[in-house]
Amino acid sequence: MIVNTETLKKNPALGKALVGAWYEIMGVMSASDKAATAAKTAMAVASGTDLTGFESQLASTKMFYTPASAVEFVNSDALLKTMQKVAEFSFDHGLLGDGAPDANYIGVEGPKGVYGDKKNVKLRFDATYMQMAADKKL
C-alpha cells in the first residue's frame, strides 16, 4: 500500500485501517475454503482474468500473507537490494522519466538506509503499522 508520508503523519488511524484491511484479506486469500475461492475469483474478474490465471500470478508474487513476514523483509538487507533491481529495471525501460540520468535518480528509503538519491526520496518503507499488526496492536 502506498500512502503519502504527510497524509499518514496527520492521519495515523488511516495507516492502521489500511494495514488491518490488508491483512484481513490476506487471511482470506491464504485459506483454501469457499471464501478464499470467492475472493480470488472476484479479484481475478476485476483484473481481467479467471481464477486459474489469477492464482498463477499469485504463485509468482511474494504476497507477505502475514505481517511478521512483511516486517522481516522490510527490516532486512534484501529490501534495498530488491529496490535497486526495481530502479534499474525502471530506468532501463524509461519508467523513471526522461529527466532521470540513471537508476539512482529516485531515492527509496528503508529502515537500513536509502537506495538512490537521498535528496529525492519518493518511496519509503516503514514497518510501523505492519509491526503493530504482527503484535496484534492495531
SEDO-668743 format. One record per atom (N, C-alpha, C): residue in three letters; residue number from 1; atom name; x, y, z. Coordinates in steps of 0.001 Angstrom, whole numbers, plus 524288, in hexadecimal, padded with zeros to 5 digits. Example, Ala and Ser with C-alpha at 12.3 -4.5 7.8 and 13.67 -1.06 7.14 Angstrom:
2
 res   n atom     X     Y     Z
 ALA   1    N 83386 7E9C6 81E78
 ALA   1   CA 8300C 7EE6C 81E78
 ALA   1    C 83390 7F31C 81E78
 SER   2    N 83232 7F736 81BA8
 SER   2   CA 83566 7FBDC 81BE4
 SER   2    C 83264 8001E 81EBE
***
This chain:
138
 res   n atom     X     Y     Z
 MET   1    N 80348 7FB6E 80000
 MET   1   CA 80000 80000 80000
 MET   1    C 80376 804D1 80000
 ILE   2    N 801B0 808B2 7FD67
 ILE   2   CA 804A1 80D89 7FD27
 ILE   2    C 8012B 811E7 7FF3C
 VAL   3    N 80366 814DE 802E8
 VAL   3   CA 800BA 81959 80525
 VAL   3    C 804AF 81DCB 80561
 ASN   4    N 80306 82272 80403
 ASN   4   CA 8064C 8270B 8046A
 ASN   4    C 80837 82798 80A0A
 THR   5    N 80D4B 82897 80AB4
 THR   5   CA 80FB3 828DE 80FE1
 THR   5    C 80D0B 82CDE 81365
 GLU   6    N 80C1C 83182 8116B
 GLU   6   CA 809A4 8359E 8149D
 GLU   6    C 8040A 83430 8160E
 THR   7    N 80142 831D2 8126B
 THR   7   CA 7FBE2 8301F 81383
 THR   7    C 7FBDE 82C17 817E4
 LEU   8    N 7FF81 82884 817BA
 LEU   8   CA 7FFCE 82478 81BBA
 LEU   8    C 80143 826C6 82109
 LYS   9    N 804D9 82A8A 8210D
 LYS   9   CA 80650 82D18 825FC
 LYS   9    C 801A2 82FD6 82872
 LYS  10    N 7FE67 8323F 82534
 LYS  10   CA 7F9CD 8350B 82728
 LYS  10    C 7F555 83164 82898
 ASN  11    N 7F547 82CBB 82653
 ASN  11   CA 7F0ED 8290E 82705
 ASN  11    C 7F2E6 8238C 82827
 PRO  12    N 7F549 822AA 82CAC
 PRO  12   CA 7F755 81D6F 82DCB
 PRO  12    C 7F314 8193F 82DE4
 ALA  13    N 7EE3E 81ACB 82F07
 ALA  13   CA 7E9F4 816F8 82EED
 ALA  13    C 7E93B 814C0 8296E
 LEU  14    N 7EA81 817D2 8256E
 LEU  14   CA 7EA38 815E8 8200D
 LEU  14    C 7EE0E 81167 81F47
 GLY  15    N 7F2C8 811F6 8213A
 GLY  15   CA 7F6A3 80DCD 820D3
 GLY  15    C 7F4CA 808DB 8237C
 LYS  16    N 7F29B 8096B 8280E
 LYS  16   CA 7F090 804E0 82AEB
 LYS  16    C 7EC2A 80248 827E0
 ALA  17    N 7E89F 80570 825C9
 ALA  17   CA 7E420 8034B 822EF
 ALA  17    C 7E5D9 8007A 81DF8
 LEU  18    N 7E966 802D2 81B08
 LEU  18   CA 7EB30 8006A 81627
 LEU  18    C 7EE1C 7FB52 8172C
 VAL  19    N 7F196 7FB65 81AFB
 VAL  19   CA 7F48C 7F6A6 81C2A
 VAL  19    C 7F0EE 7F271 81E58
 GLY  20    N 7ED46 7F404 821A9
 GLY  20   CA 7E980 7F03D 823AF
 GLY  20    C 7E651 7EDC1 81F57
 ALA  21    N 7E47F 7F0F5 81BB6
 ALA  21   CA 7E170 7EEEF 8174B
 ALA  21    C 7E4C8 7EB64 813D9
 TRP  22    N 7E9B2 7ECF2 812F1
 TRP  22   CA 7ED39 7E9D0 80FB7
 TRP  22    C 7EDE0 7E45B 81207
 TYR  23    N 7EF11 7E411 81703
 TYR  23   CA 7EFFD 7DEEC 81957
 TYR  23    C 7EAF4 7DBDB 81A37
 GLU  24    N 7E6A2 7DE8B 81A6B
 GLU  24   CA 7E1A1 7DBBB 81A92
 GLU  24    C 7E0CE 7D8D3 8156B
 ILE  25    N 7E1AD 7DB7F 81108
 ILE  25   CA 7E0E9 7D8E2 80BFE
 ILE  25    C 7E548 7D4EE 80AF8
 MET  26    N 7EA04 7D5F4 80CDA
 MET  26   CA 7EE38 7D219 80C41
 MET  26    C 7ECC1 7CD0D 80F1E
 GLY  27    N 7EA3A 7CD91 8139B
 GLY  27   CA 7E86F 7C8FE 81677
 GLY  27    C 7E467 7C5EF 8135D
 VAL  28    N 7E0E1 7C8C0 810D1
 VAL  28   CA 7DCEB 7C62E 80D8F
 VAL  28    C 7DF87 7C38E 808E6
 MET  29    N 7E2E8 7C66A 80634
 MET  29   CA 7E55D 7C464 8016E
 MET  29    C 7E8FA 7BFBD 80262
 SER  30    N 7EB66 7BF8C 806E0
 SER  30   CA 7EF21 7BB55 807DD
 SER  30    C 7EC80 7B64A 809A5
 ALA  31    N 7E76E 7B680 80A8F
 ALA  31   CA 7E48F 7B1C9 80C0A
 ALA  31    C 7E34E 7AE95 80721
 SER  32    N 7E0FC 7AA19 807F9
 SER  32   CA 7DF88 7A6CC 80385
 SER  32    C 7D9C4 7A55B 803C2
 ASP  33    N 7D6A8 7A8E4 805E5
 ASP  33   CA 7D111 7A7D8 80679
 ASP  33    C 7CDE6 7AAC4 8024E
 LYS  34    N 7C8BC 7AA85 802BA
 LYS  34   CA 7C549 7AD12 7FEE8
 LYS  34    C 7C5F3 7B2F9 7FEE9
 ALA  35    N 7C6D4 7B541 80380
 ALA  35   CA 7C792 7BAEB 803D1
 ALA  35    C 7CC78 7BC98 800D1
 ALA  36    N 7D0A2 7B986 8013F
 ALA  36   CA 7D570 7BABF 7FE64
 ALA  36    C 7D492 7BA5C 7F889
 THR  37    N 7D1EF 7B645 7F6DA
 THR  37   CA 7D0D3 7B59A 7F14A
 THR  37    C 7CD77 7BA0A 7EF46
 ALA  38    N 7C981 7BB8F 7F23C
 ALA  38   CA 7C614 7BFD8 7F099
 ALA  38    C 7C90F 7C4FD 7F045
 ALA  39    N 7CC4D 7C614 7F425
 ALA  39   CA 7CF4B 7CAF6 7F428
 ALA  39    C 7D311 7CB22 7EF8E
 LYS  40    N 7D5EB 7C6E3 7EEC0
 LYS  40   CA 7D9B6 7C6CF 7EA73
 LYS  40    C 7D6FF 7C6E5 7E520
 THR  41    N 7D27B 7C482 7E4BD
 THR  41   CA 7CF8C 7C4AA 7DFD4
 THR  41    C 7CDD1 7CA3B 7DEA4
 ALA  42    N 7CBE7 7CD03 7E299
 ALA  42   CA 7CA48 7D276 7E1DA
 ALA  42    C 7CEEB 7D5D8 7E03E
 MET  43    N 7D35F 7D508 7E2AB
 MET  43   CA 7D80E 7D803 7E143
 MET  43    C 7D9E0 7D6A5 7DBCA
 ALA  44    N 7D978 7D1B7 7DA63
 ALA  44   CA 7DAFE 7D005 7D520
 ALA  44    C 7D7B4 7D2C1 7D107
 VAL  45    N 7D29F 7D2A8 7D1BD
 VAL  45   CA 7CF0C 7D522 7CE00
 VAL  45    C 7D033 7DB00 7CDA7
 ALA  46    N 7D107 7DD82 7D22F
 ALA  46   CA 7D223 7E324 7D239
 ALA  46    C 7D73B 7E470 7CF70
 SER  47    N 7DAE9 7E0B1 7CF58
 SER  47   CA 7DFE6 7E1B1 7CCC2
 SER  47    C 7E025 7DF7A 7C73F
 GLY  48    N 7DBAF 7DD95 7C547
 GLY  48   CA 7DB67 7DBEE 7BFD7
 GLY  48    C 7DD4B 7D66E 7BEC6
 THR  49    N 7DD09 7D30E 7C2A3
 THR  49   CA 7DEAB 7CDAA 7C1C7
 THR  49    C 7DACE 7CA06 7C47D
 ASP  50    N 7DC30 7C51E 7C4C7
 ASP  50   CA 7D8EF 7C15D 7C797
 ASP  50    C 7DBE5 7BF84 7CC6D
 LEU  51    N 7D97A 7BC2F 7CF7D
 LEU  51   CA 7DBE0 7BA62 7D456
 LEU  51    C 7E11C 7B7AD 7D356
 THR  52    N 7E167 7B46F 7CF5E
 THR  52   CA 7E64B 7B1B7 7CE2E
 THR  52    C 7EA9D 7B59F 7CCDE
 GLY  53    N 7E958 7B979 7C9A8
 GLY  53   CA 7ED2A 7BD76 7C846
 GLY  53    C 7EEE2 7C0A4 7CCF3
 PHE  54    N 7EB2F 7C204 7D045
 PHE  54   CA 7EC60 7C519 7D4F1
 PHE  54    C 7EFD3 7C1FB 7D8AC
 GLU  55    N 7EE82 7BD08 7D978
 GLU  55   CA 7F1AD 7B9C6 7DCED
 GLU  55    C 7F729 7B8FD 7DAB8
 SER  56    N 7F7AB 7B8DF 7D595
 SER  56   CA 7FCCA 7B888 7D322
 SER  56    C 7FFF8 7BD6F 7D454
 GLN  57    N 7FD76 7C1F3 7D417
 GLN  57   CA 8001A 7C6D5 7D56C
 GLN  57    C 801BE 7C6D6 7DB28
 LEU  58    N 7FE43 7C521 7DE89
 LEU  58   CA 7FF7F 7C4F4 7E41F
 LEU  58    C 80415 7C155 7E543
 ALA  59    N 80469 7BD08 7E25B
 ALA  59   CA 80891 7B936 7E33C
 ALA  59    C 80DFA 7BB89 7E22E
 SER  60    N 80E37 7BF85 7DEE2
 SER  60   CA 81341 7C1EA 7DD9A
 SER  60    C 81408 7C731 7E04F
 THR  61    N 810AE 7C861 7E41F
 THR  61   CA 810E9 7CD60 7E6DC
 THR  61    C 8119F 7CC74 7ECB0
 LYS  62    N 81556 7CF24 7EF0A
 LYS  62   CA 8160B 7CECB 7F4B4
 LYS  62    C 811E5 7D243 7F734
 MET  63    N 80E13 7CFDB 7F9B5
 MET  63   CA 80992 7D2B5 7FBBD
 MET  63    C 80A1C 7D473 8016B
 PHE  64    N 80DA5 7D251 80461
 PHE  64   CA 80E1F 7D39F 809EC
 PHE  64    C 808CD 7D30D 80C99
 TYR  65    N 806F5 7CE4B 80CBE
 TYR  65   CA 801C7 7CD33 80EDE
 TYR  65    C 80159 7CE53 814B1
 THR  66    N 805B7 7CE99 81772
 THR  66   CA 8058D 7CFDD 81D06
 THR  66    C 808A4 7D4DA 81DFF
 PRO  67    N 8070A 7D7E8 821D6
 PRO  67   CA 80A08 7DCA7 822FD
 PRO  67    C 80F99 7DB74 824BF
 ALA  68    N 81062 7D726 8277C
 ALA  68   CA 815A6 7D5CD 82944
 ALA  68    C 81958 7D4F9 824A4
 SER  69    N 81776 7D279 82077
 SER  69   CA 81AD7 7D195 81BEC
 SER  69    C 81C1C 7D6BF 8192C
 ALA  70    N 8186C 7DA58 81917
 ALA  70   CA 81962 7DF73 816AE
 ALA  70    C 81D39 7E2A5 819E7
 VAL  71    N 81C99 7E28F 81F09
 VAL  71   CA 82035 7E55E 82281
 VAL  71    C 825C0 7E33F 821D0
 GLU  72    N 82632 7DE26 82190
 GLU  72   CA 82B56 7DBBC 820E4
 GLU  72    C 82DE8 7DD99 81BD5
 PHE  73    N 82AED 7DDBB 81792
 PHE  73   CA 82D15 7DF6E 81291
 PHE  73    C 82E92 7E533 812A8
 VAL  74    N 82B17 7E87D 8149D
 VAL  74   CA 82C23 7EE21 814A7
 VAL  74    C 830F5 7EF65 817F2
 ASN  75    N 831D0 7EC73 81C10
 ASN  75   CA 83649 7ED6C 81F74
 ASN  75    C 83B3F 7EA9A 81DB3
 SER  76    N 83B0A 7E7D7 8195C
 SER  76   CA 83F8C 7E4D1 81786
 SER  76    C 842C3 7E7DC 81380
 ASP  77    N 84767 7E5D9 81280
 ASP  77   CA 84AB7 7E806 80E56
 ASP  77    C 84849 7E72A 808F8
 ALA  78    N 844EB 7E34C 8088A
 ALA  78   CA 8428A 7E1FB 8037F
 ALA  78    C 83F1C 7E65A 8015B
 LEU  79    N 83CD1 7E989 804C2
 LEU  79   CA 83955 7EDB3 802EB
 LEU  79    C 83C25 7F160 7FF27
 LEU  80    N 84066 7F3B2 800D4
 LEU  80   CA 8430D 7F77A 7FD76
 LEU  80    C 84599 7F4E0 7F8BF
 LYS  81    N 8473A 7EFFC 7F93E
 LYS  81   CA 84949 7ED22 7F4B4
 LYS  81    C 844F8 7EC53 7F0AB
 THR  82    N 8404E 7EB12 7F292
 THR  82   CA 83BCF 7EA6D 7EF10
 THR  82    C 83A60 7EF9B 7EC8A
 MET  83    N 83A69 7F3CB 7EF9A
 MET  83   CA 8390E 7F8F2 7ED7B
 MET  83    C 83D12 7FAC5 7E97B
 GLN  84    N 841F5 7F93A 7EA24
 GLN  84   CA 845E9 7FA6E 7E636
 GLN  84    C 84484 7F7C1 7E114
 LYS  85    N 842FC 7F2D4 7E157
 LYS  85   CA 84176 7EFFD 7DC90
 LYS  85    C 83CB3 7F284 7DA08
 VAL  86    N 838EE 7F422 7DD39
 VAL  86   CA 8343C 7F6B8 7DB2F
 VAL  86    C 835BC 7FBDC 7D898
 ALA  87    N 83920 7FEE7 7DB1E
 ALA  87   CA 83ACA 803F4 7D8EC
 ALA  87    C 83DBC 80335 7D3D2
 GLU  88    N 84127 7FF53 7D3AA
 GLU  88   CA 8441C 7FE50 7CEDA
 GLU  88    C 84088 7FC96 7CA6B
 PHE  89    N 83CD3 7F932 7CB94
 PHE  89   CA 838FC 7F78F 7C7A7
 PHE  89    C 835DC 7FC4F 7C5D9
 SER  90    N 8341C 7FF77 7C98F
 SER  90   CA 830F6 80412 7C845
 SER  90    C 833FB 807DC 7C4E0
 PHE  91    N 838E9 808CC 7C62A
 PHE  91   CA 83C1C 80C4A 7C301
 PHE  91    C 83CEE 80A0A 7BD89
 ASP  92    N 83E50 80510 7BD46
 ASP  92   CA 83F51 8028B 7B836
 ASP  92    C 83A9C 802B1 7B49C
 HIS  93    N 835F7 802F8 7B6CC
 HIS  93   CA 8312B 802FE 7B3B3
 HIS  93    C 82E8C 80864 7B382
 GLY  94    N 83172 80C68 7B508
 GLY  94   CA 82F7C 811BF 7B4A2
 GLY  94    C 82B28 81324 7B872
 LEU  95    N 82AA1 8102A 7BC9A
 LEU  95   CA 82655 81111 7C040
 LEU  95    C 82776 8154E 7C44E
 LEU  96    N 82C59 81713 7C496
 LEU  96   CA 82DAD 81B48 7C841
 LEU  96    C 82D23 820A7 7C5BB
 GLY  97    N 82BC0 820D9 7C0CC
 GLY  97   CA 82AFB 825CA 7BE17
 GLY  97    C 82FB8 82766 7BAEF
 ASP  98    N 82ECB 82B18 7B76E
 ASP  98   CA 832E9 82CE4 7B3EB
 ASP  98    C 8375B 82FAC 7B6C1
 GLY  99    N 8363E 83206 7BB42
 GLY  99   CA 83A3B 834F7 7BE16
 GLY  99    C 83DB2 831A7 7C187
 ALA 100    N 83CA3 82CAD 7C1FA
 ALA 100   CA 83FB8 8294D 7C569
 ALA 100    C 844E4 827E0 7C2CD
 PRO 101    N 8494F 8298B 7C50D
 PRO 101   CA 84E5B 82858 7C2AA
 PRO 101    C 85031 822B8 7C39C
 ASP 102    N 84E21 8204D 7C7C4
 ASP 102   CA 84FA5 81AEE 7C901
 ASP 102    C 84BBA 81897 7CCDC
 ALA 103    N 84C9E 813BF 7CE5C
 ALA 103   CA 84904 81101 7D1DE
 ALA 103    C 84909 81341 7D760
 ASN 104    N 84D12 81624 7D8C1
 ASN 104   CA 84D78 81884 7DDF1
 ASN 104    C 84A8C 81DA8 7DE75
 TYR 105    N 847EB 81F49 7DA63
 TYR 105   CA 84541 82457 7DA4D
 TYR 105    C 8412C 824D3 7DEA6
 ILE 106    N 83E49 820B8 7DF8C
 ILE 106   CA 83A38 820AC 7E38F
 ILE 106    C 83C61 81DF2 7E866
 GLY 107    N 83B56 82030 7ECF8
 GLY 107   CA 83CE8 81DB1 7F1D0
 GLY 107    C 83896 81A3F 7F3F5
 VAL 108    N 83A1E 815C7 7F613
 VAL 108   CA 8368A 8122F 7F8B2
 VAL 108    C 838BA 81146 7FE27
 GLU 109    N 8359B 81296 80218
 GLU 109   CA 83767 81248 8077B
 GLU 109    C 83511 80D9B 80A51
 GLY 110    N 8385F 80AF2 80D2B
 GLY 110   CA 836B9 806AC 81085
 GLY 110    C 8395A 80735 815C8
 PRO 111    N 8381F 803DF 8196F
 PRO 111   CA 83A7B 80433 81E98
 PRO 111    C 84070 803DC 81E94
 LYS 112    N 842B6 80174 81A8C
 LYS 112   CA 84868 800C9 81A56
 LYS 112    C 84B1A 804CF 816E3
 GLY 113    N 84845 808E1 81535
 GLY 113   CA 84AC4 80CE1 8120E
 GLY 113    C 847A2 80E50 80D41
 VAL 114    N 84A62 810A7 80980
 VAL 114   CA 847EC 81284 804B2
 VAL 114    C 84AD5 81046 8000B
 TYR 115    N 847E7 80E46 7FC48
 TYR 115   CA 84A26 80D02 7F734
 TYR 115    C 848E3 811A2 7F3B2
 GLY 116    N 84CB5 81392 7F0E9
 GLY 116   CA 84BCF 817E5 7ED52
 GLY 116    C 84CEC 81D22 7EFE7
 ASP 117    N 84A6F 82121 7EDC3
 ASP 117   CA 84B63 82688 7EF57
 ASP 117    C 848C4 827C6 7F489
 LYS 118    N 84BE3 828AD 7F88B
 LYS 118   CA 849D7 829E3 7FDC5
 LYS 118    C 846E9 82F19 7FDE4
 LYS 119    N 847E5 8326B 7FA05
 LYS 119   CA 8453D 83778 7F9C5
 LYS 119    C 8404E 8373E 7F677
 ASN 120    N 83F27 832B1 7F43E
 ASN 120   CA 83A98 83219 7F0D9
 ASN 120    C 837A5 82D0D 7F23E
 VAL 121    N 836C6 82C3B 7F749
 VAL 121   CA 83404 82789 7F90B
 VAL 121    C 82E41 827FD 7F785
 LYS 122    N 82C72 8243A 7F491
 LYS 122   CA 8270A 82429 7F2BA
 LYS 122    C 823F2 81F82 7F4D9
 LEU 123    N 826B5 81BCC 7F737
 LEU 123   CA 8241A 81722 7F936
 LEU 123    C 826AF 815A3 7FE5A
 ARG 124    N 82365 814E5 8024B
 ARG 124   CA 8255C 8136A 80777
 ARG 124    C 822BF 80E5F 80939
 PHE 125    N 825D5 80AEB 80B7D
 PHE 125   CA 823CA 80623 80DD5
 PHE 125    C 82438 806BE 813B7
 ASP 126    N 81FCB 806A2 81651
 ASP 126   CA 81F92 80750 81BF7
 ASP 126    C 81C74 802B7 81E31
 ALA 127    N 81EE1 7FFCE 821A4
 ALA 127   CA 81C60 7FB1B 823CD
 ALA 127    C 818F6 7FC35 82891
 THR 128    N 81837 8011F 829FB
 THR 128   CA 81562 80272 82EC4
 THR 128    C 81016 7FFC3 82F1F
 TYR 129    N 80CE0 80062 82B2E
 TYR 129   CA 8078C 7FE48 82B72
 TYR 129    C 80775 7F85F 82AAD
 MET 130    N 80B0D 7F65E 8278B
 MET 130   CA 80B72 7F0B0 826F9
 MET 130    C 80D17 7EE3E 82C24
 GLN 131    N 810B3 7F0DE 82EED
 GLN 131   CA 81266 7EEE8 83406
 GLN 131    C 80DD6 7EEF3 837DC
 MET 132    N 80AB5 7F319 837A3
 MET 132   CA 80613 7F35C 83B01
 MET 132    C 80269 7EEBC 839D6
 ALA 133    N 801CF 7ED89 834DC
 ALA 133   CA 7FE75 7E91B 83363
 ALA 133    C 800DB 7E403 83558
 ALA 134    N 805F3 7E371 834BE
 ALA 134   CA 8087F 7DEAF 83693
 ALA 134    C 807EF 7DE15 83C79
 ASP 135    N 807F8 7E27A 83F37
 ASP 135   CA 8077D 7E26D 844EB
 ASP 135    C 801D1 7E278 846B9
 LYS 136    N 7FE1E 7E247 842EB
 LYS 136   CA 7F874 7E265 8440F
 LYS 136    C 7F6F9 7E75E 8470F
 LYS 137    N 7F933 7EBDC 8455B
 LYS 137   CA 7F83F 7F0E0 847F5
 LYS 137    C 7F5FF 7F4FA 84452
 LEU 138    N 7F374 7F357 84022
 LEU 138   CA 7F109 7F724 83C95
 LEU 138    C 7EC19 7F95D 83EF5
***
